Amino acid sequence: FRHYGYAKTNVADIAKDLGMSPANIYRFFTSKVEIHQAICARLLRTVQQLAELILSQEDMSAEARLRQWTHALNKITVETMLDQEKVHEMVIVALERDWHVVDAHIDRLNLIVADVIREGILAGEFPPQDPDSAARCFGAATVLLSHPQMVAQCLAKPNRAMPEELIEFAIRGLKH
């Protein structure tokens, strides 16, 4: 997939790169789509691990952790798009086809962010509110920074909110 991209790669190409027969690949995966979903899930797990690492830092305020996480997520998205165009293509395919791995990823990130917001409420950083709803809204408010298609269309356009502006706006929303 990294070499030819999703559309041009077939199971025979994958088997060749792995030094095995296509029949052997089919022992583990029923289709190219299933292989792609497994790769996409692996990539998204890496993003989730970064979220857990950043958002679990107890020596930082909830606000600072959310700010750092959102910046890191935007950086990963931009770097993947610019440096790994074929990987970016795979993520776009997964989004367009509404694969369960993407929904599971969003659900997991929402849970992690909700925990941070809950901690922020307990610490007095944020007023009382439903942390689960607040996490979904925070994600929706900052999706422009992490959705590959939106980032690609808005990158460096002067009439779009810059990452810092959008992050500050979303955090202010949590405070009011």
C-alpha positions as a Markdown table, in Angstrom:
| # | Residue | x | y | z |
|---|---|---|---|---|
| 1 | Phe | 0.0 | 0.0 | 0.0 |
| 2 | Arg | 2.8 | 2.4 | 0.8 |
| 3 | His | 4.4 | 1.8 | -2.6 |
| 4 | Tyr | 1.5 | 1.7 | -5.0 |
| 5 | Gly | -1.4 | 3.2 | -2.9 |
| 6 | Tyr | -4.6 | 1.5 | -1.9 |
| 7 | Ala | -6.3 | 1.5 | -5.3 |
| 8 | Lys | -3.4 | 0.1 | -7.3 |
| 9 | Thr | -2.3 | -2.6 | -4.8 |
| 10 | Asn | -3.6 | -6.1 | -5.0 |
| 11 | Val | -3.2 | -9.2 | -2.9 |
| 12 | Ala | -0.5 | -10.6 | -5.2 |
| 13 | Asp | 1.6 | -7.4 | -4.7 |
| 14 | Ile | 1.3 | -7.8 | -0.9 |
| 15 | Ala | 2.2 | -11.5 | -1.1 |
| 16 | Lys | 5.2 | -10.7 | -3.2 |
| 17 | Asp | 6.5 | -8.1 | -0.8 |
| 18 | Leu | 6.1 | -10.5 | 2.1 |
| 19 | Gly | 7.7 | -13.3 | 0.2 |
| 20 | Met | 4.7 | -15.6 | 0.3 |
| 21 | Ser | 2.0 | -16.8 | -2.0 |
| 22 | Pro | -1.4 | -15.0 | -2.4 |
| 23 | Ala | -3.1 | -18.2 | -1.1 |
| 24 | Asn | -1.1 | -17.9 | 2.1 |
| 25 | Ile | -2.3 | -14.3 | 2.5 |
| 26 | Tyr | -5.9 | -15.5 | 2.2 |
| 27 | Arg | -5.3 | -17.9 | 5.1 |
| 28 | Phe | -5.1 | -14.8 | 7.3 |
| 29 | Phe | -7.3 | -12.3 | 5.5 |
| 30 | Thr | -10.3 | -12.8 | 3.3 |
| 31 | Ser | -9.8 | -9.8 | 1.1 |
| 32 | Lys | -7.7 | -6.7 | 0.4 |
| 33 | Val | -10.3 | -4.7 | 2.3 |
| 34 | Glu | -9.7 | -6.8 | 5.4 |
| 35 | Ile | -5.9 | -6.3 | 5.1 |
| 36 | His | -6.5 | -2.6 | 4.7 |
| 37 | Gln | -8.7 | -2.5 | 7.8 |
| 38 | Ala | -6.1 | -4.3 | 9.8 |
| 39 | Ile | -3.4 | -1.8 | 8.7 |
| 40 | Cys | -5.7 | 1.1 | 9.4 |
| 41 | Ala | -6.5 | -0.2 | 12.8 |
| 42 | Arg | -2.8 | -0.5 | 13.5 |
| 43 | Leu | -2.1 | 3.1 | 12.5 |
| 44 | Leu | -5.0 | 4.3 | 14.6 |
| 45 | Arg | -3.8 | 2.3 | 17.6 |
| 46 | Thr | -0.6 | 4.3 | 17.3 |
| 47 | Val | -2.6 | 7.5 | 17.5 |
| 48 | Gln | -4.5 | 6.2 | 20.5 |
| 49 | Gln | -1.3 | 5.3 | 22.3 |
| 50 | Leu | -0.1 | 8.8 | 21.8 |
| 51 | Ala | -3.4 | 10.2 | 23.1 |
| 52 | Glu | -3.1 | 8.0 | 26.2 |
| 53 | Leu | 0.5 | 9.1 | 26.7 |
| 54 | Ile | -0.2 | 12.8 | 26.5 |
| 55 | Leu | -3.6 | 12.8 | 28.1 |
| 56 | Ser | -2.5 | 10.7 | 31.1 |
| 57 | Gln | 0.3 | 13.1 | 32.3 |
| 58 | Glu | -0.8 | 13.9 | 35.8 |
| 59 | Asp | 1.8 | 16.7 | 36.2 |
| 60 | Met | -0.1 | 18.9 | 33.7 |
| 61 | Ser | -3.5 | 20.6 | 33.9 |
| 62 | Ala | -6.4 | 19.1 | 32.0 |
| 63 | Glu | -6.4 | 22.2 | 29.8 |
| 64 | Ala | -2.7 | 21.9 | 29.0 |
| 65 | Arg | -3.1 | 18.2 | 28.2 |
| 66 | Leu | -6.0 | 18.8 | 25.8 |
| 67 | Arg | -4.0 | 21.6 | 24.1 |
| 68 | Gln | -0.9 | 19.4 | 23.8 |
| 69 | Trp | -2.9 | 16.5 | 22.5 |
| 70 | Thr | -4.8 | 18.5 | 19.9 |
| 71 | His | -1.5 | 20.0 | 18.6 |
| 72 | Ala | 0.1 | 16.6 | 18.4 |
| 73 | Leu | -2.9 | 15.1 | 16.6 |
| 74 | Asn | -2.8 | 17.9 | 14.0 |
| 75 | Lys | 1.0 | 17.4 | 13.6 |
| 76 | Ile | 0.5 | 13.7 | 13.0 |
| 77 | Thr | -2.2 | 14.4 | 10.4 |
| 78 | Val | -0.1 | 16.9 | 8.5 |
| 79 | Glu | 3.0 | 14.8 | 8.6 |
| 80 | Thr | 1.1 | 11.7 | 7.4 |
| 81 | Met | -0.4 | 13.7 | 4.5 |
| 82 | Leu | 2.8 | 15.4 | 3.4 |
| 83 | Asp | 5.3 | 12.6 | 4.1 |
| 84 | Gln | 3.3 | 9.5 | 3.6 |
| 85 | Glu | 0.9 | 10.2 | 0.8 |
| 86 | Lys | 0.0 | 6.6 | 0.3 |
| 87 | Val | -0.8 | 6.1 | 4.0 |
| 88 | His | -3.0 | 9.2 | 3.8 |
| 89 | Glu | -4.8 | 7.6 | 0.9 |
| 90 | Met | -5.6 | 4.6 | 3.0 |
| 91 | Val | -7.0 | 6.7 | 5.8 |
| 92 | Ile | -9.2 | 8.6 | 3.3 |
| 93 | Val | -10.6 | 5.2 | 1.9 |
| 94 | Ala | -11.3 | 4.1 | 5.5 |
| 95 | Leu | -13.2 | 7.4 | 6.2 |
| 96 | Glu | -15.1 | 7.3 | 2.9 |
| 97 | Arg | -16.2 | 3.7 | 3.4 |
| 98 | Asp | -17.2 | 4.3 | 7.0 |
| 99 | Trp | -15.2 | 1.4 | 8.4 |
| 100 | His | -15.8 | 0.2 | 11.9 |
| 101 | Val | -12.2 | 0.7 | 12.8 |
| 102 | Val | -12.6 | 4.5 | 12.4 |
| 103 | Asp | -15.7 | 4.6 | 14.5 |
| 104 | Ala | -14.0 | 2.5 | 17.2 |
| 105 | His | -11.0 | 4.9 | 17.1 |
| 106 | Ile | -13.2 | 8.0 | 17.5 |
| 107 | Asp | -15.1 | 6.3 | 20.4 |
| 108 | Arg | -11.8 | 5.4 | 22.1 |
| 109 | Leu | -10.5 | 9.0 | 21.7 |
| 110 | Asn | -13.8 | 10.4 | 23.1 |
| 111 | Leu | -13.5 | 8.2 | 26.2 |
| 112 | Ile | -9.9 | 9.3 | 26.8 |
| 113 | Val | -10.8 | 13.0 | 26.3 |
| 114 | Ala | -13.9 | 12.6 | 28.5 |
| 115 | Asp | -11.7 | 11.3 | 31.3 |
| 116 | Val | -9.4 | 14.4 | 31.0 |
| 117 | Ile | -12.4 | 16.7 | 31.0 |
| 118 | Arg | -13.8 | 14.9 | 34.1 |
| 119 | Glu | -10.5 | 15.4 | 35.8 |
| 120 | Gly | -10.6 | 19.1 | 34.8 |
| 121 | Ile | -14.1 | 19.4 | 36.3 |
| 122 | Leu | -13.0 | 17.8 | 39.6 |
| 123 | Ala | -10.0 | 20.2 | 39.7 |
| 124 | Gly | -12.1 | 23.2 | 39.1 |
| 125 | Glu | -10.7 | 24.0 | 35.7 |
| 126 | Phe | -14.0 | 23.5 | 33.9 |
| 127 | Pro | -17.5 | 24.0 | 35.2 |
| 128 | Pro | -19.8 | 21.1 | 35.9 |
| 129 | Gln | -20.9 | 19.5 | 32.6 |
| 130 | Asp | -21.4 | 16.1 | 31.0 |
| 131 | Pro | -17.8 | 15.0 | 30.2 |
| 132 | Asp | -18.9 | 12.6 | 27.5 |
| 133 | Ser | -20.9 | 15.2 | 25.7 |
| 134 | Ala | -18.1 | 17.7 | 26.2 |
| 135 | Ala | -15.6 | 15.3 | 24.7 |
| 136 | Arg | -17.7 | 14.7 | 21.6 |
| 137 | Cys | -18.2 | 18.4 | 21.2 |
| 138 | Phe | -14.4 | 19.1 | 21.7 |
| 139 | Gly | -13.6 | 16.5 | 19.0 |
| 140 | Ala | -16.2 | 18.0 | 16.7 |
| 141 | Ala | -14.9 | 21.6 | 17.3 |
| 142 | Thr | -11.3 | 20.5 | 16.5 |
| 143 | Val | -12.0 | 18.0 | 13.7 |
| 144 | Leu | -10.7 | 20.5 | 11.2 |
| 145 | Leu | -7.2 | 19.8 | 12.6 |
| 146 | Ser | -7.3 | 16.0 | 12.3 |
| 147 | His | -9.6 | 15.0 | 9.5 |
| 148 | Pro | -7.3 | 14.3 | 6.6 |
| 149 | Gln | -9.5 | 15.7 | 3.9 |
| 150 | Met | -10.3 | 18.8 | 5.9 |
| 151 | Val | -6.7 | 19.4 | 6.8 |
| 152 | Ala | -5.7 | 18.9 | 3.1 |
| 153 | Gln | -8.2 | 21.5 | 1.9 |
| 154 | Cys | -7.5 | 24.0 | 4.7 |
| 155 | Leu | -3.8 | 23.7 | 5.1 |
| 156 | Ala | -2.2 | 27.2 | 4.9 |
| 157 | Lys | -5.3 | 29.0 | 3.6 |
| 158 | Pro | -5.3 | 32.5 | 5.2 |
| 159 | Asn | -9.1 | 32.6 | 5.6 |
| 160 | Arg | -9.2 | 29.5 | 7.9 |
| 161 | Ala | -8.7 | 29.3 | 11.6 |
| 162 | Met | -5.1 | 28.4 | 12.5 |
| 163 | Pro | -4.6 | 25.4 | 14.8 |
| 164 | Glu | -3.9 | 27.5 | 17.9 |
| 165 | Glu | -7.0 | 29.6 | 17.4 |
| 166 | Leu | -9.2 | 26.6 | 17.0 |
| 167 | Ile | -7.7 | 24.9 | 20.0 |
| 168 | Glu | -8.2 | 28.0 | 22.2 |
| 169 | Phe | -11.8 | 28.3 | 21.0 |
| 170 | Ala | -12.6 | 24.7 | 21.9 |
| 171 | Ile | -11.0 | 25.0 | 25.3 |
| 172 | Arg | -12.9 | 28.3 | 26.0 |
| 173 | Gly | -16.0 | 26.3 | 25.1 |
| 174 | Leu | -15.2 | 23.8 | 27.9 |
| 175 | Lys | -14.7 | 26.7 | 30.4 |
| 176 | His | -18.1 | 28.3 | 29.8 |
